């Protein structure tokens, strides 16, 4: 089955700098890659997602890149702000078939230093 | 519109006790999921449901049972709790998306509840 590995497990960056989180997946059939943000005491919330027919997607300060050949995808946060501090999860899925089970990475705890 | 709600928020059980976690969603979503979250292991799927009256096993189903008698509710049961089931449990839901809509770029976003922190002593 699918396996998703996420690095690093913790990341601390200065406010205003960029943060990058990387993930690899094992199932070449995966075609949907969401990123979730989890704030303390809350459930995860989708922040951006990308499909396998797209190499990059941007939404304001957040961008995701996908390399299907290498089976890895990354989250980039630019101009980091204190409210970006949270745990981030990458995930992979085979898309819209049936219930489209999502396999999550182990998470990255991002801390923004003032 | 409350979204996805979970009851209770916290619970402490003794080994061997039973309990039921309730998940409710008011978004008329077809699909519902139960996950557990453990440190360093992300979210792992326990069971899921693609519609009222149907359930299926996820990655870590042992020791849990589920029921989906009503579309808006998804119940997770522990018949005989064990310390290994100490975890934070999250419920999620999402709408069913037809293949054509999926190809057009609809989101497969799962909407998560706030979680239930369960400790088994």
Interface residues (C-beta under 8 A of the other chain):
Chain A: X1 X4 X6 X9 X32 X34 X36 X41 X42 X43 X44 X45 X46 X49 X51 X89 X93 X95 X96 X98 X99 X100 X101 X102 X103 X104 X105 X106 X107
Chain B: X4 X31 X33 X40 X41 X42 X43 X44 X45 X48 X49 X50 X56 X58 X59 X90 X92 X97 X99 X102 X105 X107 X108 X109 X110 X112 X113 X114 X115
